[in-house]
Amino acid sequence: MAEQRTHPAGNNADKKRRFLMVVDSDADNLSYLSALLDRFNYQLYKAASAGEALESAAIAVPSLIITDLGLTDMHGFELMRQLKQNPLTSQVPLIALNSHEDQDVKKRCLELGALGCLSRPLDAETLYRTVQVAIEKTRARACGSARSSP
């Protein structure tokens, strides 16, 4: 936790790194997840459909996308596939949410490029740790790119 900086007047890179998108067709689940992440001081964009998520992520690319697999307009697997195929969002880490524990679903999520697949009900600590790992991977990748420049 030593790396976590939440300075109110932080720089733009810090703010961008803390911008997350949450995608869920269920309004109650979306509100609950948003409330948890808000407590961790993340800036959030809430999308109620896969279509909205795809459109919004192409305009303002988040540092992480957390999506439910049971979306009403498109399966979460398809959303992840489309995000990974789009050059603008292909490097954005993904975390999938499923309504129950299923090893085959977890395996499929990882094959599609997700960093993890969490089961509901969500444990706040597990969510926080998973998001932190995803954010740090994004940060390390960005720092690695900057270091490789001459």
Secondary structure, 3 states (H helix, E strand, C coil): CCCCCCCCCCCHHHHHHCEEEEECCCHHHHHHHHHHHHHCCCEEEEECCHHHHHHHHHHCCCCEEEEECCCCCCCHHHHHHHHHHCCCCCCCCEEEEECCCCHHHHHHHHHCCCCEEEECCCCHHHHHHHHHHHHHHHHHHHHHHHHCCC
